[in-house]
Structure formats: C-alpha cells, structure tokens
Amino acid sequence: MTDYFRTKERNILFRRIEEVSVDAKSLDGKVSGHELICHLNNSLREICGLQSAAASSNLLLRTLGKWLVLFVIPWPESTPTSDPALSAFVGAQRPTTFEQDYAELVELLKTFERLWQDDNLQPHPVYGRLSRADWGRYMFLHVDYHLTTFGIHGDFRAPQ
C-alpha cells in the first residue's frame, strides 16, 4: 500500500516534485507547474492549520467517501482540472515567484511531517479526521495524482 511516510515512496515523490518547472503544463494544458505548486501549498496550509479551510464535509463523505477514495476507487491518471479548482481555497495566498513558492512547498511538507509525527494535523476539509495511516496514504495519493496529471510518473503507481 502506498504511504507518504515510507522512505522509498516519499523519496520517489520528492524526485518527481523536482521535475515540476515554472513552464510545465498539465496534460490537458490548463494548469501550469507554478499553479500546481501553489495548489499543493494551499492544501498543506489548510491541513497544517496555517490557513482557513472551507469545510465541505458530511457524514457520508467522512465515512464511505473517505474509505472509497483511500482504498477502493483508483485515482485517475489524468482528469481535467482548472485553475479555479486548483485555487479555490479560503484565504489562499497568491503566487509569488516559482522559486519562492517551491521553497515554501518543501517547508510545508516538513511542517506536515512534524505535525503528523505529533498527531496534530487539522481535520481534512472533506474527509474529516484521518488516522496517521490514512494521512500517509492520502498525502501520497494527492501528490501522486497531481504529478501524474503533468505526466510526471514515478517508479511505480498507486495500486489500481
């Protein structure tokens, strides 16, 4: 099972993140590499409690939805996305420079790891409270999904 907190899998994700460039485009051509980095930053700020989150959860999403997304339904290799979908975060910070936003992503991932270690992450805005194991799986799937929409594949894919 894929898990962000397994060293091999995290290292593969980091190598893939390094392939994102300012001029990269998603496979559908709608999202830039810079927008991807900003989306990941906004998502991480929310779950680390550094930015407000618009909770859109309900009992069905926190139970069946979470289980389906984490363990049953494969995350598609390429789903069209749009800038509004990637930037629709409450209190989202506007992009600065690619280099600054990329450096922030690295720092936010370290913050995520520290808060995960302390079991102090915020509830997911859609799936609610996640166990430590679920956070590892979710983070891997989320980052893997977005990198794959850019055609940036790793040494393996999440189990289908």
C-alpha positions, 0 to 999 in steps of 0.5 A: 500500500502506498504511504507518504511516510515510507522512505522509498515512496516519499523519496520517489515523490520528492524526485518527481516534485523536482521535475515540476518547472515554472513552464510545465503544463498539465496534460490537458494544458490548463494548469501550469507547474507554478499553479500546481505548486501553489495548489499543493501549498494551499492544501498543506496550509489548510491541513497544517492549520496555517490557513482557513479551510472551507469545510465541505464535509458530511457524514457520508463523505467522512465515512464511505467517501473517505474509505472509497477514495483511500482504498477502493476507487483508483485515482485517475491518471489524468482528469481535467482540472482548472485553475479555479479548482486548483485555487479555490481555497479560503484565504489562499495566498497568491503566487509569488515567484516559482522559486519562492513558492517551491521553497515554501512547498518543501517547508510545508511538507516538513511542517506536515511531517512534524505535525503528523509525527505529533498527531496534530494535523487539522481535520481534512476539509472533506474527509474529516479526521484521518488516522496517521495511516490514512494521512500517509496514504492520502498525502501520497495519493494527492501528490501522486495524482497531481504529478501524474496529471503533468505526466510526471510518473514515478517508479511505480503507481498507486495500486489500481 
